[in-house]
């Protein structure tokens, strides 16, 4: 795949976008940050991208009403105009339709703050704490048209401490997100990932594997 062009879709603060862009800037991840597409005009991630010199495009989803595919067609147009090879969801708070997935098959990554398939959805950490689990964590996976579905690439368990709140658990989980998401992008960009059905195999040769399964 060579030096892949990455298009990031984001809706919020952009800490994972920052982590990936910083790693690319240090040549730790062989990608070019081609464009950031944001659906929220006031999202903080836009300031991060502008500070890094990454092109930004705002496509406000509210102007499309309930027509998800219309928004996606506008986003796909931007991504393809920038020659994007790999799409990364970094705090992108919208479900995508089969149309979007079909435009970048096995080339869309998402990160979710739970050990999928447990606690999918918008409140993974809140739901995990409410359930009383002793271990939660994060999952980086390829995107399909299901909710937080698609083949799993990386997972990391994060223990739940006595007295944890959603905020403290989120902060501890985010530290691992920021560390592992750039690695996941590198693995895909370097062609190290093989997908067979729901299963992924990773070629770790020449890479120091972090403490994950």
N, C-alpha and C positions, 0 to 999 in steps of 0.2 A: 504493500500500500504506500510505501515511501513516507515522505513528510506530509501527513494527512492534514487537510484543512478542516478545522473544527468549527461548527456552528453551535452556539450555546443558546438554549431557550431558558429564560429565567423570569421570575415574577417578584422577587423579594430583595433580601439584603445582598446576596451574591457572594457569600464567603467561599462556597465551593468553586464558583467561577474564578474568584481571586486565586484560590489554591492552584487550580489548573493553569491559569494564565501565568502565575509566578513560576511554576515548574517548567512551563514551556519557555519562559524567558531565561531560565537558567540552563536550558538545553537538557533538562532531565527527562522531558517528554518531547518526542520528535514530531511536534505538530505546530501548525500555524493557526493562531486564533483569528479565524476569518471574519466572524461577525457575531454580535450578540443581538438576538431578537427578544424583545421584552413586550409583554402584553399589558403592563401596568405603567402608565406614563410617569408616575412619581417614584418608581422603585429605586432603591439605593444602589442596586447593581449597575444602573446606568452611569452613575458617577464613578464607580470603580472602573468600568470599561473605558470611559473617556480619559481617566487618569493614566490608563495603560496604553492608550492609543488604539484600542480595539474598536472597529466600526460598530455603531449601534443603530438599530432600527426599532422604532416603537410601532407596534400594531395593536392598538387598543381593542381588546376583545369585546368591550361593551358596545362598540359601534356595529357589531355584527349580530346583535341580539342572541338568539338561541341557535344560530346557524354555525355550528362548530366547524363544519367542513369549509365554509367560506373563509373563516379565519385561517384555517390550515392552508388553504390554497394560496392565500396572500403570504403566509410564512414560508411555504415551500418555494414560492417564486423568489423570495429574497435569498433563501439558503442556496438555491441553485445558481442564482446570479453571482454569488460569491464563491462558487465552485466547491461547496462543502461536501466532504467525504463522510464525515462522522458527526452525528448530532448528539449533543449532550444536554440532558435536562438537569438543570441545577436550581432546585427550588422552583420548578415550573409547575404551577398549581392548576393545571388543566388536564383533563382526560383527552386523549387523542383518538381519532376514528381510524378504521382500517385504511382509509385513504392515505393518511399521513404515514402510517407504518409501511404501506406499500411503496412509498417513494424512497425509503431508506432501509430496505430489508436487512436485518441483523447489523444495522449501523446506527442504532439509537440506544443510548445508555441512560439509565435513571438511577438515582440513589434514594433509598427509603430507610427511615429510622426505626426499623424493626427487623427481626429475623424472619423474613418471609418464608412461607406463606402466612405466618401469624401476624395479625394486626395490620392488615393492609388498610389503605385509606388515608384520609387527611390527618388523622390524629393517632399515629402509630405509637408514640411514646405515652400519650395520655391513656390510650386504651390498654397498653401493656401494664402500666402502673395500676390502673383500676382493676385489672385481672389478678394482680398480686404476684406476677412472675418474679423470679429471683435473678433471671438473666434475660436481657433483651439485646439490642445491638443494632446493626445496620446491614443492609443488603444492597449491592450494586448489581443491576440486572439489565439484560436487554429488554427493550420495550416491544410488547405486542399490543393488541387492541383490548386486552383485559385490564382490570384494575390492578396495578402493581404486579402484573404477571410478566411472562417472558422468562427465558432461561437465566438462571442465576450465575453471575460471574465471580463475585467475591462476597464473603460474609465475615463479619467480625462480631463476636460476642462481647457485650459490655455488661458487667454485673450491676445489679440494682442494689444500692446501699440503703440501709435503714434510714428513714427520714427523707429519702429522695423526693423531690418535687419534679414536676414536668420540666421546669427550668433547669434544675441541676443535672437531671438525667440528659436533657437535650445538650447541655454544654459539654458534658463528658463524651457523649456520642459524636458531637460535631468535631471534636479533636481528631477522632479516627476517620470521620468522613473526609476532612481536609487532607489527611495523610493518604488515604486509600483511593480516593477518586482520581487524582492525577496518575496513580499507578495503573488503575483500570484503563484509563485513556491510553496510556503507553502500551499496555498489553494488546489492545485492539489495534492501535495504530501500527504496531510492529508486526502484526499478523501472527501473534502468538496464541490466539484463541481459536479453537475448533468447536463448532456447535453441531451436535447431533441430537435432534429432537429437543428435549428439555435439558440435555446435559451439555456442559462445557468442559473442555480439556485445555489446560494452560501449559505452554512451554516456558518453564522457569529458567532455562539455561542462561547463564550470564547475568541473572538478576537475583539480588538478595531478597528472598521471600520474607515478608513480614510475619508476625505471629498470628497467622490465620490458618484455618483448616486447609 
